[in-house]
Amino acid sequence: MPEFRTTRRLAHSAEAMFDLVADVERYPEFVPFCEVLQVRGRRSEGELEVLVADMT
């Protein structure tokens, strides 16, 4: 499977970065090489939300 890695220093809080990364449905707007994301399922496990998605 192809892999992409990079390191950057950002002027954003850890909370702001977590919120950005957790917003999976918006990945096609800002994740390199992500053209389409389709959520296949979503469920709660205690305090966690589990999301299953296809990303191309």
LINQUI-V960652 format. One record per residue. N is the residue number from 1. PSI is psi as a letter, one per 20 degrees, with the letter a starting at -180 (999 if undefined). Layout:
N;PSI
N;PSI
//
This chain:
1;p
2;q
3;q
4;p
5;q
6;r
7;p
8;q
9;p
10;q
11;l
12;q
13;r
14;h
15;g
16;g
17;g
18;g
19;h
20;g
21;h
22;i
23;m
24;h
25;h
26;j
27;g
28;i
29;h
30;i
31;p
32;p
33;i
34;o
35;h
36;p
37;p
38;p
39;p
40;h
41;q
42;p
43;q
44;p
45;n
46;c
47;i
48;q
49;p
50;p
51;p
52;p
53;q
54;p
55;p
56;999
//
